[in-house]
């Protein structure tokens, strides 16, 4: 029986059509970026190398991501698909490049899903400890991993609207908790809250600013996730590009404000702070109960990322299943919830299993966050570089205005190349030094599968990139 005949014996329920408005798409994008989790740590990490150039690092990072976002938006205005960057790259670079971009994006989404699960476990454990419930230790962490893994996967299966709204509520609550701290700290600081040196970049080392930009760009990883909701979005050709661009602008402003506040309030102590948000709360005399809100906020942010990234992972693999790149059973959705439940269950379960293995190997949840997120970020960098280059080729083929796209694509490709290099050289300490090889090995295994598909089922190549919104109808 051929693949086509096999597929004809099954009815795909399809993805739900046109149920996501601009606010819900924005919720998906914001949740995948996880600004609260980034605010908790990234500004301090950038300040170590950039000093008073921290704001410049973040501004440059925002410009780089806006450049990538513009390239993605150009595709999104003409193509609506759950395949995201995988589908876009196929429009100009062909099926092989599209598959590589899709594979890299899958790695990125899964790495961030698994890493965020571990981050949620760490902060949920601290929150429970604040309530007098001891959950520290391997057994406690494993129990929380299973519980949070099941809960987040459950929400993604229940429907895109439900999962997006849950992610949005968690992330907005988290952002409001942290912004309340920042605004209060500036008010309490009075005249000392004004720090002009941050705008003059006094003493900012150029190399440190560049290194800080790398961390800033990584803080936006997953920003384009709304483009995987092409069928589920209302008016996707207009709404998705707007959401992609405006979410970057909004989050960029929040990052700048958050970094300015942390430097203004903590000064040079920010470079050695293990928990800047708590240190600010302690310095300005926030009540003890606020710590619980803070812990809840960061835990909620990590959980929101886990849901949002898993949503994107599910839809990319679903499209690959529809096109025959992976097993056709992955190209079908739940008959009631209209979500790619098989992929979501597998991705969620794999995240739980890998986290448990790393916990048993002696890793602390926050160490695991760094390991898995770094692994995932390699995938995002490859996908972003490919989609930017593909966009430059695309507008030339289509006879579209290309000056701005060429500039944005050049910035994007050069920046992603530099960021990838900066993460592997100088060689980081163990086990981070192993992650580039693990990423490369995963890519090679995935490419090996694609070579097998090309040899045994060459007709699949003609389907790659052709799964547009109308092709995902099923019975949904």
FITI-845661 format. One record per residue (C-alpha): x, y, z. Coordinates in steps of 0.02 Angstrom, whole numbers, plus 50000, padded with zeros to 5 digits. Example, Ala and Ser with C-alpha at 12.3 -4.5 7.8 and 13.67 -1.06 7.14 Angstrom:
BEGIN
<node><x>50615</x><y>49775</y><z>50390</z></node>
<node><x>50684</x><y>49947</y><z>50357</z></node>
END
This chain:
BEGIN
<node><x>50000</x><y>50000</y><z>50000</z></node>
<node><x>50071</x><y>50170</y><z>49952</z></node>
<node><x>50083</x><y>50316</y><z>50071</z></node>
<node><x>49941</x><y>50404</y><z>49980</z></node>
<node><x>49830</x><y>50251</y><z>49995</z></node>
<node><x>49871</x><y>50236</y><z>50180</z></node>
<node><x>49827</x><y>50418</y><z>50209</z></node>
<node><x>49663</x><y>50400</y><z>50117</z></node>
<node><x>49607</x><y>50268</y><z>50242</z></node>
<node><x>49619</x><y>50393</y><z>50384</z></node>
<node><x>49525</x><y>50556</y><z>50406</z></node>
<node><x>49623</x><y>50698</y><z>50481</z></node>
<node><x>49517</x><y>50806</y><z>50594</z></node>
<node><x>49622</x><y>50955</y><z>50543</z></node>
<node><x>49669</x><y>51109</y><z>50643</z></node>
<node><x>49534</x><y>51226</y><z>50704</z></node>
<node><x>49504</x><y>51369</y><z>50581</z></node>
<node><x>49509</x><y>51555</y><z>50621</z></node>
<node><x>49489</x><y>51552</y><z>50810</z></node>
<node><x>49642</x><y>51655</y><z>50860</z></node>
<node><x>49626</x><y>51844</y><z>50861</z></node>
<node><x>49769</x><y>51967</y><z>50870</z></node>
<node><x>49771</x><y>51968</y><z>51061</z></node>
<node><x>49781</x><y>51779</y><z>51071</z></node>
<node><x>49917</x><y>51771</y><z>50938</z></node>
<node><x>50011</x><y>51903</y><z>51036</z></node>
<node><x>49990</x><y>51795</y><z>51191</z></node>
<node><x>50072</x><y>51649</y><z>51100</z></node>
<node><x>50217</x><y>51758</y><z>51042</z></node>
<node><x>50246</x><y>51840</y><z>51211</z></node>
<node><x>50233</x><y>51677</y><z>51306</z></node>
<node><x>50362</x><y>51594</y><z>51194</z></node>
<node><x>50485</x><y>51736</y><z>51224</z></node>
<node><x>50458</x><y>51725</y><z>51413</z></node>
<node><x>50508</x><y>51904</y><z>51456</z></node>
<node><x>50489</x><y>51876</y><z>51643</z></node>
<node><x>50614</x><y>51734</y><z>51646</z></node>
<node><x>50733</x><y>51837</y><z>51540</z></node>
<node><x>50713</x><y>51990</y><z>51653</z></node>
<node><x>50758</x><y>51884</y><z>51804</z></node>
<node><x>50932</x><y>51839</y><z>51741</z></node>
<node><x>50985</x><y>51912</y><z>51573</z></node>
<node><x>51016</x><y>52094</y><z>51623</z></node>
<node><x>51138</x><y>52039</y><z>51758</z></node>
<node><x>51228</x><y>51922</y><z>51637</z></node>
<node><x>51244</x><y>52061</y><z>51507</z></node>
<node><x>51302</x><y>52187</y><z>51638</z></node>
<node><x>51450</x><y>52076</y><z>51683</z></node>
<node><x>51527</x><y>52103</y><z>51511</z></node>
<node><x>51445</x><y>52263</y><z>51447</z></node>
<node><x>51434</x><y>52369</y><z>51604</z></node>
<node><x>51354</x><y>52536</y><z>51562</z></node>
<node><x>51336</x><y>52473</y><z>51383</z></node>
<node><x>51200</x><y>52351</y><z>51437</z></node>
<node><x>51061</x><y>52457</y><z>51362</z></node>
<node><x>51159</x><y>52470</y><z>51199</z></node>
<node><x>51179</x><y>52281</y><z>51195</z></node>
<node><x>50992</x><y>52257</y><z>51217</z></node>
<node><x>50952</x><y>52391</y><z>51087</z></node>
<node><x>51065</x><y>52306</y><z>50959</z></node>
<node><x>50987</x><y>52138</y><z>51002</z></node>
<node><x>50814</x><y>52210</y><z>50972</z></node>
<node><x>50869</x><y>52278</y><z>50803</z></node>
<node><x>50938</x><y>52108</y><z>50753</z></node>
<node><x>50776</x><y>52020</y><z>50801</z></node>
<node><x>50672</x><y>52152</y><z>50712</z></node>
<node><x>50776</x><y>52115</y><z>50557</z></node>
<node><x>50739</x><y>51929</y><z>50570</z></node>
<node><x>50558</x><y>51970</y><z>50608</z></node>
<node><x>50542</x><y>52076</y><z>50452</z></node>
<node><x>50603</x><y>51930</y><z>50345</z></node>
<node><x>50478</x><y>51813</y><z>50429</z></node>
<node><x>50339</x><y>51942</y><z>50409</z></node>
<node><x>50373</x><y>51956</y><z>50222</z></node>
<node><x>50336</x><y>51771</y><z>50205</z></node>
<node><x>50189</x><y>51777</y><z>50326</z></node>
<node><x>50101</x><y>51908</y><z>50219</z></node>
<node><x>50096</x><y>51786</y><z>50072</z></node>
<node><x>50093</x><y>51615</y><z>50155</z></node>
<node><x>49987</x><y>51547</y><z>50296</z></node>
<node><x>50035</x><y>51377</y><z>50362</z></node>
<node><x>50066</x><y>51284</y><z>50524</z></node>
<node><x>50237</x><y>51243</y><z>50453</z></node>
<node><x>50312</x><y>51411</y><z>50505</z></node>
<node><x>50492</x><y>51437</y><z>50447</z></node>
<node><x>50496</x><y>51259</y><z>50376</z></node>
<node><x>50364</x><y>51309</y><z>50248</z></node>
<node><x>50436</x><y>51482</y><z>50214</z></node>
<node><x>50610</x><y>51421</y><z>50171</z></node>
<node><x>50538</x><y>51299</y><z>50044</z></node>
<node><x>50468</x><y>51443</y><z>49942</z></node>
<node><x>50639</x><y>51497</y><z>49881</z></node>
<node><x>50772</x><y>51372</y><z>49936</z></node>
<node><x>50683</x><y>51209</y><z>49900</z></node>
<node><x>50638</x><y>51055</y><z>50001</z></node>
<node><x>50809</x><y>51009</y><z>50070</z></node>
<node><x>50843</x><y>51181</y><z>50145</z></node>
<node><x>50663</x><y>51185</y><z>50208</z></node>
<node><x>50686</x><y>51020</y><z>50297</z></node>
<node><x>50848</x><y>51078</y><z>50378</z></node>
<node><x>50763</x><y>51238</y><z>50437</z></node>
<node><x>50615</x><y>51137</y><z>50502</z></node>
<node><x>50727</x><y>51013</y><z>50591</z></node>
<node><x>50826</x><y>51155</y><z>50672</z></node>
<node><x>50665</x><y>51239</y><z>50727</z></node>
<node><x>50600</x><y>51077</y><z>50802</z></node>
<node><x>50760</x><y>51061</y><z>50902</z></node>
<node><x>50742</x><y>51242</y><z>50958</z></node>
<node><x>50561</x><y>51220</y><z>51012</z></node>
<node><x>50593</x><y>51057</y><z>51103</z></node>
<node><x>50750</x><y>51122</y><z>51190</z></node>
<node><x>50658</x><y>51274</y><z>51255</z></node>
<node><x>50507</x><y>51167</y><z>51305</z></node>
<node><x>50615</x><y>51048</y><z>51406</z></node>
<node><x>50724</x><y>51186</y><z>51478</z></node>
<node><x>50573</x><y>51290</y><z>51530</z></node>
<node><x>50496</x><y>51138</y><z>51614</z></node>
<node><x>50651</x><y>51126</y><z>51722</z></node>
<node><x>50644</x><y>51313</y><z>51761</z></node>
<node><x>50463</x><y>51295</y><z>51814</z></node>
<node><x>50512</x><y>51150</y><z>51927</z></node>
<node><x>50649</x><y>51251</y><z>52012</z></node>
<node><x>50540</x><y>51401</y><z>52052</z></node>
<node><x>50387</x><y>51296</y><z>52095</z></node>
<node><x>50497</x><y>51203</y><z>52220</z></node>
<node><x>50555</x><y>51368</y><z>52297</z></node>
<node><x>50375</x><y>51429</y><z>52305</z></node>
<node><x>50316</x><y>51271</y><z>52392</z></node>
<node><x>50463</x><y>51284</y><z>52512</z></node>
<node><x>50406</x><y>51462</y><z>52555</z></node>
<node><x>50239</x><y>51387</y><z>52604</z></node>
<node><x>50327</x><y>51259</y><z>52714</z></node>
<node><x>50313</x><y>51114</y><z>52591</z></node>
<node><x>50486</x><y>51036</y><z>52565</z></node>
<node><x>50511</x><y>50980</y><z>52385</z></node>
<node><x>50698</x><y>51005</y><z>52362</z></node>
<node><x>50801</x><y>50852</y><z>52319</z></node>
<node><x>50797</x><y>50731</y><z>52175</z></node>
<node><x>50633</x><y>50646</y><z>52222</z></node>
<node><x>50542</x><y>50810</y><z>52247</z></node>
<node><x>50609</x><y>50880</y><z>52084</z></node>
<node><x>50558</x><y>50724</y><z>51989</z></node>
<node><x>50381</x><y>50730</y><z>52059</z></node>
<node><x>50364</x><y>50914</y><z>52009</z></node>
<node><x>50436</x><y>50875</y><z>51837</z></node>
<node><x>50304</x><y>50743</y><z>51805</z></node>
<node><x>50162</x><y>50851</y><z>51873</z></node>
<node><x>50210</x><y>51008</y><z>51776</z></node>
<node><x>50249</x><y>50908</y><z>51620</z></node>
<node><x>50078</x><y>50825</y><z>51622</z></node>
<node><x>49986</x><y>50989</y><z>51659</z></node>
<node><x>50072</x><y>51089</y><z>51521</z></node>
<node><x>50050</x><y>50951</y><z>51394</z></node>
<node><x>49867</x><y>50934</y><z>51444</z></node>
<node><x>49834</x><y>51118</y><z>51406</z></node>
<node><x>49915</x><y>51108</y><z>51234</z></node>
<node><x>49805</x><y>50960</y><z>51189</z></node>
<node><x>49644</x><y>51041</y><z>51249</z></node>
<node><x>49648</x><y>51171</y><z>51112</z></node>
<node><x>49751</x><y>51317</y><z>51047</z></node>
<node><x>49634</x><y>51447</y><z>51121</z></node>
<node><x>49641</x><y>51371</y><z>51294</z></node>
<node><x>49830</x><y>51346</y><z>51293</z></node>
<node><x>49862</x><y>51521</y><z>51223</z></node>
<node><x>49751</x><y>51600</y><z>51354</z></node>
<node><x>49830</x><y>51502</y><z>51495</z></node>
<node><x>50003</x><y>51552</y><z>51433</z></node>
<node><x>49948</x><y>51733</y><z>51416</z></node>
<node><x>49873</x><y>51743</y><z>51591</z></node>
<node><x>50028</x><y>51663</y><z>51669</z></node>
<node><x>50149</x><y>51775</y><z>51575</z></node>
<node><x>50052</x><y>51937</y><z>51601</z></node>
<node><x>50035</x><y>51900</y><z>51787</z></node>
<node><x>50221</x><y>51870</y><z>51794</z></node>
<node><x>50265</x><y>52029</y><z>51698</z></node>
<node><x>50149</x><y>52135</y><z>51807</z></node>
<node><x>50227</x><y>52066</y><z>51966</z></node>
<node><x>50402</x><y>52108</y><z>51905</z></node>
<node><x>50355</x><y>52279</y><z>51834</z></node>
<node><x>50275</x><y>52322</y><z>52001</z></node>
<node><x>50442</x><y>52286</y><z>52083</z></node>
<node><x>50537</x><y>52392</y><z>51957</z></node>
<node><x>50421</x><y>52542</y><z>51967</z></node>
<node><x>50415</x><y>52535</y><z>52156</z></node>
<node><x>50604</x><y>52526</y><z>52166</z></node>
<node><x>50625</x><y>52680</y><z>52056</z></node>
<node><x>50498</x><y>52778</y><z>52160</z></node>
<node><x>50583</x><y>52727</y><z>52323</z></node>
<node><x>50755</x><y>52773</y><z>52253</z></node>
<node><x>50698</x><y>52951</y><z>52219</z></node>
<node><x>50828</x><y>53060</y><z>52131</z></node>
<node><x>50953</x><y>52916</y><z>52136</z></node>
<node><x>50844</x><y>52826</y><z>52011</z></node>
<node><x>50913</x><y>52937</y><z>51872</z></node>
<node><x>51072</x><y>52857</y><z>51802</z></node>
<node><x>51134</x><y>52958</y><z>51652</z></node>
<node><x>51291</x><y>52852</y><z>51634</z></node>
<node><x>51184</x><y>52715</y><z>51558</z></node>
<node><x>51142</x><y>52829</y><z>51412</z></node>
<node><x>51316</x><y>52897</y><z>51386</z></node>
<node><x>51386</x><y>52719</y><z>51388</z></node>
<node><x>51524</x><y>52781</y><z>51502</z></node>
<node><x>51661</x><y>52650</y><z>51510</z></node>
<node><x>51566</x><y>52524</y><z>51405</z></node>
<node><x>51690</x><y>52403</y><z>51321</z></node>
<node><x>51647</x><y>52373</y><z>51136</z></node>
<node><x>51688</x><y>52187</y><z>51149</z></node>
<node><x>51582</x><y>52173</y><z>51304</z></node>
<node><x>51437</x><y>52260</y><z>51217</z></node>
<node><x>51450</x><y>52134</y><z>51074</z></node>
<node><x>51452</x><y>51989</y><z>51198</z></node>
<node><x>51302</x><y>52064</y><z>51286</z></node>
<node><x>51209</x><y>52078</y><z>51121</z></node>
<node><x>51227</x><y>51889</y><z>51101</z></node>
<node><x>51138</x><y>51861</y><z>51267</z></node>
<node><x>51007</x><y>51991</y><z>51219</z></node>
<node><x>50967</x><y>51904</y><z>51055</z></node>
<node><x>50951</x><y>51737</y><z>51144</z></node>
<node><x>50822</x><y>51821</y><z>51257</z></node>
<node><x>50707</x><y>51837</y><z>51105</z></node>
<node><x>50720</x><y>51655</y><z>51050</z></node>
<node><x>50553</x><y>51591</y><z>50990</z></node>
<node><x>50484</x><y>51765</y><z>50954</z></node>
<node><x>50406</x><y>51714</y><z>50786</z></node>
<node><x>50299</x><y>51573</y><z>50857</z></node>
<node><x>50136</x><y>51653</y><z>50802</z></node>
<node><x>50178</x><y>51608</y><z>50622</z></node>
<node><x>50143</x><y>51424</y><z>50660</z></node>
<node><x>49960</x><y>51467</y><z>50689</z></node>
<node><x>49920</x><y>51510</y><z>50509</z></node>
<node><x>49761</x><y>51407</y><z>50498</z></node>
<node><x>49703</x><y>51443</y><z>50675</z></node>
<node><x>49725</x><y>51632</y><z>50658</z></node>
<node><x>49592</x><y>51754</y><z>50602</z></node>
<node><x>49649</x><y>51851</y><z>50448</z></node>
<node><x>49824</x><y>51772</y><z>50461</z></node>
<node><x>49903</x><y>51868</y><z>50316</z></node>
<node><x>49883</x><y>52033</y><z>50409</z></node>
<node><x>49875</x><y>51983</y><z>50591</z></node>
<node><x>50027</x><y>51869</y><z>50604</z></node>
<node><x>50154</x><y>51991</y><z>50529</z></node>
<node><x>50091</x><y>52130</y><z>50643</z></node>
<node><x>50099</x><y>52019</y><z>50797</z></node>
<node><x>50277</x><y>51964</y><z>50757</z></node>
<node><x>50342</x><y>52141</y><z>50738</z></node>
<node><x>50247</x><y>52225</y><z>50879</z></node>
<node><x>50285</x><y>52088</y><z>51004</z></node>
<node><x>50471</x><y>52116</y><z>50974</z></node>
<node><x>50452</x><y>52304</y><z>50995</z></node>
<node><x>50350</x><y>52285</y><z>51155</z></node>
<node><x>50463</x><y>52155</y><z>51234</z></node>
<node><x>50617</x><y>52253</y><z>51182</z></node>
<node><x>50554</x><y>52406</y><z>51276</z></node>
<node><x>50517</x><y>52300</y><z>51430</z></node>
<node><x>50694</x><y>52228</y><z>51423</z></node>
<node><x>50769</x><y>52402</y><z>51411</z></node>
<node><x>50665</x><y>52466</y><z>51556</z></node>
<node><x>50704</x><y>52313</y><z>51661</z></node>
<node><x>50891</x><y>52323</y><z>51629</z></node>
<node><x>50896</x><y>52510</y><z>51666</z></node>
<node><x>50804</x><y>52485</y><z>51831</z></node>
<node><x>50914</x><y>52341</y><z>51890</z></node>
<node><x>51073</x><y>52440</y><z>51854</z></node>
<node><x>51006</x><y>52600</y><z>51930</z></node>
<node><x>50950</x><y>52515</y><z>52091</z></node>
<node><x>51087</x><y>52386</y><z>52118</z></node>
<node><x>51233</x><y>52471</y><z>52031</z></node>
<node><x>51393</x><y>52368</y><z>52021</z></node>
<node><x>51317</x><y>52238</y><z>52138</z></node>
<node><x>51212</x><y>52178</y><z>51991</z></node>
<node><x>51366</x><y>52092</y><z>51918</z></node>
<node><x>51380</x><y>51976</y><z>52069</z></node>
<node><x>51195</x><y>51956</y><z>52107</z></node>
<node><x>51129</x><y>51778</y><z>52099</z></node>
<node><x>50948</x><y>51838</y><z>52109</z></node>
<node><x>50932</x><y>52021</y><z>52056</z></node>
<node><x>50744</x><y>52031</y><z>52077</z></node>
<node><x>50751</x><y>51968</y><z>52256</z></node>
<node><x>50899</x><y>52082</y><z>52294</z></node>
<node><x>50799</x><y>52232</y><z>52233</z></node>
<node><x>50649</x><y>52178</y><z>52338</z></node>
<node><x>50761</x><y>52162</y><z>52491</z></node>
<node><x>50846</x><y>52329</y><z>52461</z></node>
<node><x>50686</x><y>52431</y><z>52449</z></node>
<node><x>50602</x><y>52336</y><z>52592</z></node>
<node><x>50464</x><y>52244</y><z>52500</z></node>
<node><x>50357</x><y>52141</y><z>52620</z></node>
<node><x>50398</x><y>51957</y><z>52643</z></node>
<node><x>50240</x><y>51898</y><z>52556</z></node>
<node><x>50299</x><y>51983</y><z>52395</z></node>
<node><x>50435</x><y>51851</y><z>52380</z></node>
<node><x>50300</x><y>51720</y><z>52356</z></node>
<node><x>50222</x><y>51823</y><z>52216</z></node>
<node><x>50394</x><y>51842</y><z>52137</z></node>
<node><x>50426</x><y>51655</y><z>52144</z></node>
<node><x>50255</x><y>51621</y><z>52071</z></node>
<node><x>50285</x><y>51748</y><z>51933</z></node>
<node><x>50446</x><y>51670</y><z>51870</z></node>
<node><x>50377</x><y>51493</y><z>51888</z></node>
<node><x>50223</x><y>51546</y><z>51788</z></node>
<node><x>50333</x><y>51623</y><z>51654</z></node>
<node><x>50432</x><y>51462</y><z>51631</z></node>
<node><x>50270</x><y>51363</y><z>51622</z></node>
<node><x>50199</x><y>51483</y><z>51492</z></node>
<node><x>50352</x><y>51457</y><z>51383</z></node>
<node><x>50336</x><y>51269</y><z>51399</z></node>
<node><x>50157</x><y>51277</y><z>51333</z></node>
<node><x>50193</x><y>51401</y><z>51194</z></node>
<node><x>50349</x><y>51313</y><z>51127</z></node>
<node><x>50263</x><y>51143</y><z>51131</z></node>
<node><x>50118</x><y>51217</y><z>51030</z></node>
<node><x>50238</x><y>51268</y><z>50891</z></node>
<node><x>50331</x><y>51102</y><z>50896</z></node>
<node><x>50168</x><y>51008</y><z>50875</z></node>
<node><x>50114</x><y>51107</y><z>50722</z></node>
<node><x>50279</x><y>51096</y><z>50629</z></node>
<node><x>50288</x><y>50906</y><z>50649</z></node>
<node><x>50103</x><y>50896</y><z>50605</z></node>
<node><x>50136</x><y>50980</y><z>50438</z></node>
<node><x>50283</x><y>50864</y><z>50407</z></node>
<node><x>50167</x><y>50718</y><z>50440</z></node>
<node><x>50039</x><y>50786</y><z>50317</z></node>
<node><x>50175</x><y>50800</y><z>50186</z></node>
<node><x>50247</x><y>50627</y><z>50219</z></node>
<node><x>50415</x><y>50686</y><z>50284</z></node>
<node><x>50382</x><y>50595</y><z>50448</z></node>
<node><x>50258</x><y>50456</y><z>50485</z></node>
<node><x>50084</x><y>50500</y><z>50423</z></node>
<node><x>50007</x><y>50462</y><z>50595</z></node>
<node><x>50089</x><y>50623</y><z>50657</z></node>
<node><x>49994</x><y>50718</y><z>50524</z></node>
<node><x>49826</x><y>50694</y><z>50607</z></node>
<node><x>49741</x><y>50790</y><z>50747</z></node>
<node><x>49627</x><y>50747</y><z>50892</z></node>
<node><x>49449</x><y>50727</y><z>50827</z></node>
<node><x>49375</x><y>50831</y><z>50969</z></node>
<node><x>49510</x><y>50957</y><z>51016</z></node>
<node><x>49583</x><y>50977</y><z>50840</z></node>
<node><x>49762</x><y>50984</y><z>50904</z></node>
<node><x>49911</x><y>50875</y><z>50848</z></node>
<node><x>49896</x><y>50772</y><z>51007</z></node>
<node><x>50016</x><y>50632</y><z>50959</z></node>
<node><x>50160</x><y>50753</y><z>50932</z></node>
<node><x>50115</x><y>50852</y><z>51088</z></node>
<node><x>50110</x><y>50697</y><z>51197</z></node>
<node><x>50276</x><y>50633</y><z>51128</z></node>
<node><x>50362</x><y>50803</y><z>51143</z></node>
<node><x>50297</x><y>50830</y><z>51320</z></node>
<node><x>50342</x><y>50654</y><z>51375</z></node>
<node><x>50517</x><y>50668</y><z>51302</z></node>
<node><x>50543</x><y>50831</y><z>51396</z></node>
<node><x>50493</x><y>50747</y><z>51558</z></node>
<node><x>50603</x><y>50595</y><z>51528</z></node>
<node><x>50758</x><y>50695</y><z>51482</z></node>
<node><x>50736</x><y>50808</y><z>51634</z></node>
<node><x>50721</x><y>50657</y><z>51749</z></node>
<node><x>50879</x><y>50579</y><z>51674</z></node>
<node><x>50976</x><y>50741</y><z>51702</z></node>
<node><x>50909</x><y>50756</y><z>51880</z></node>
<node><x>50964</x><y>50579</y><z>51918</z></node>
<node><x>51134</x><y>50621</y><z>51844</z></node>
<node><x>51155</x><y>50755</y><z>51976</z></node>
<node><x>51099</x><y>50911</y><z>51885</z></node>
<node><x>51006</x><y>51050</y><z>51975</z></node>
<node><x>50849</x><y>51112</y><z>51887</z></node>
<node><x>50925</x><y>51284</y><z>51850</z></node>
<node><x>51081</x><y>51202</y><z>51778</z></node>
<node><x>50969</x><y>51095</y><z>51669</z></node>
<node><x>50881</x><y>51253</y><z>51608</z></node>
<node><x>51047</x><y>51320</y><z>51543</z></node>
<node><x>51096</x><y>51155</y><z>51461</z></node>
<node><x>50932</x><y>51123</y><z>51371</z></node>
<node><x>50898</x><y>51304</y><z>51322</z></node>
<node><x>51073</x><y>51320</y><z>51250</z></node>
<node><x>51047</x><y>51161</y><z>51149</z></node>
<node><x>50882</x><y>51230</y><z>51085</z></node>
<node><x>50952</x><y>51401</y><z>51044</z></node>
<node><x>51073</x><y>51324</y><z>50920</z></node>
<node><x>50921</x><y>51264</y><z>50824</z></node>
<node><x>50839</x><y>51435</y><z>50826</z></node>
<node><x>50997</x><y>51518</y><z>50761</z></node>
<node><x>51008</x><y>51401</y><z>50611</z></node>
<node><x>50822</x><y>51421</y><z>50572</z></node>
<node><x>50830</x><y>51612</y><z>50584</z></node>
<node><x>50983</x><y>51624</y><z>50472</z></node>
<node><x>50902</x><y>51511</y><z>50341</z></node>
<node><x>50737</x><y>51604</y><z>50338</z></node>
<node><x>50825</x><y>51771</y><z>50321</z></node>
<node><x>50930</x><y>51710</y><z>50174</z></node>
<node><x>50777</x><y>51627</y><z>50098</z></node>
<node><x>50681</x><y>51791</y><z>50109</z></node>
<node><x>50816</x><y>51884</y><z>50013</z></node>
<node><x>50806</x><y>51753</y><z>49875</z></node>
<node><x>50615</x><y>51752</y><z>49882</z></node>
<node><x>50588</x><y>51938</y><z>49852</z></node>
<node><x>50710</x><y>51933</y><z>49706</z></node>
<node><x>50615</x><y>51787</y><z>49627</z></node>
<node><x>50447</x><y>51870</y><z>49655</z></node>
<node><x>50502</x><y>52039</y><z>49589</z></node>
<node><x>50461</x><y>52122</y><z>49757</z></node>
<node><x>50550</x><y>52276</y><z>49829</z></node>
<node><x>50708</x><y>52206</y><z>49903</z></node>
<node><x>50817</x><y>52345</y><z>49975</z></node>
<node><x>50749</x><y>52334</y><z>50152</z></node>
<node><x>50741</x><y>52144</y><z>50146</z></node>
<node><x>50921</x><y>52134</y><z>50087</z></node>
<node><x>50978</x><y>52245</y><z>50231</z></node>
<node><x>50877</x><y>52146</y><z>50359</z></node>
<node><x>50933</x><y>51979</y><z>50289</z></node>
<node><x>51116</x><y>52032</y><z>50292</z></node>
<node><x>51102</x><y>52090</y><z>50472</z></node>
<node><x>51012</x><y>51930</y><z>50520</z></node>
<node><x>51131</x><y>51807</y><z>50439</z></node>
<node><x>51287</x><y>51895</y><z>50502</z></node>
<node><x>51216</x><y>51912</y><z>50677</z></node>
<node><x>51160</x><y>51730</y><z>50688</z></node>
<node><x>51329</x><y>51672</y><z>50623</z></node>
<node><x>51420</x><y>51778</y><z>50752</z></node>
<node><x>51305</x><y>51720</y><z>50892</z></node>
<node><x>51329</x><y>51538</y><z>50847</z></node>
<node><x>51519</x><y>51563</y><z>50844</z></node>
<node><x>51515</x><y>51659</y><z>51008</z></node>
<node><x>51430</x><y>51513</y><z>51092</z></node>
<node><x>51563</x><y>51387</y><z>51041</z></node>
<node><x>51721</x><y>51494</y><z>51052</z></node>
<node><x>51804</x><y>51518</y><z>51173</z></node>
<node><x>51759</x><y>51339</y><z>51216</z></node>
<node><x>51638</x><y>51344</y><z>51364</z></node>
<node><x>51658</x><y>51238</y><z>51520</z></node>
<node><x>51590</x><y>51061</y><z>51535</z></node>
<node><x>51452</x><y>51011</y><z>51496</z></node>
<node><x>51413</x><y>51163</y><z>51386</z></node>
<node><x>51564</x><y>51119</y><z>51278</z></node>
<node><x>51474</x><y>50958</y><z>51227</z></node>
<node><x>51313</x><y>51041</y><z>51171</z></node>
<node><x>51372</x><y>51099</y><z>50998</z></node>
<node><x>51421</x><y>50919</y><z>50959</z></node>
<node><x>51256</x><y>50854</y><z>51026</z></node>
<node><x>51163</x><y>50979</y><z>50918</z></node>
<node><x>51267</x><y>50933</y><z>50765</z></node>
<node><x>51238</x><y>50747</y><z>50798</z></node>
<node><x>51050</x><y>50774</y><z>50811</z></node>
<node><x>51049</x><y>50872</y><z>50649</z></node>
<node><x>51150</x><y>50735</y><z>50561</z></node>
<node><x>51029</x><y>50600</y><z>50620</z></node>
<node><x>50883</x><y>50704</y><z>50559</z></node>
<node><x>50967</x><y>50738</y><z>50391</z></node>
<node><x>51004</x><y>50552</y><z>50376</z></node>
<node><x>50818</x><y>50519</y><z>50391</z></node>
<node><x>50781</x><y>50646</y><z>50255</z></node>
<node><x>50908</x><y>50563</y><z>50139</z></node>
<node><x>50817</x><y>50399</y><z>50170</z></node>
<node><x>50651</x><y>50481</y><z>50126</z></node>
<node><x>50723</x><y>50555</y><z>49966</z></node>
<node><x>50787</x><y>50385</y><z>49910</z></node>
<node><x>50634</x><y>50281</y><z>49954</z></node>
<node><x>50493</x><y>50406</y><z>49926</z></node>
<node><x>50554</x><y>50544</y><z>49810</z></node>
<node><x>50375</x><y>50601</y><z>49778</z></node>
<node><x>50374</x><y>50675</y><z>49954</z></node>
<node><x>50491</x><y>50815</y><z>49897</z></node>
<node><x>50356</x><y>50893</y><z>49789</z></node>
<node><x>50241</x><y>50908</y><z>49939</z></node>
<node><x>50361</x><y>51002</y><z>50053</z></node>
<node><x>50306</x><y>51181</y><z>50077</z></node>
<node><x>50137</x><y>51158</y><z>49993</z></node>
<node><x>50034</x><y>51133</y><z>50150</z></node>
<node><x>49948</x><y>51301</y><z>50158</z></node>
<node><x>49799</x><y>51349</y><z>50265</z></node>
<node><x>49670</x><y>51273</y><z>50147</z></node>
<node><x>49765</x><y>51109</y><z>50142</z></node>
<node><x>49741</x><y>51086</y><z>50329</z></node>
<node><x>49552</x><y>51079</y><z>50321</z></node>
<node><x>49516</x><y>50897</y><z>50365</z></node>
<node><x>49350</x><y>50900</y><z>50459</z></node>
<node><x>49403</x><y>51042</y><z>50576</z></node>
END
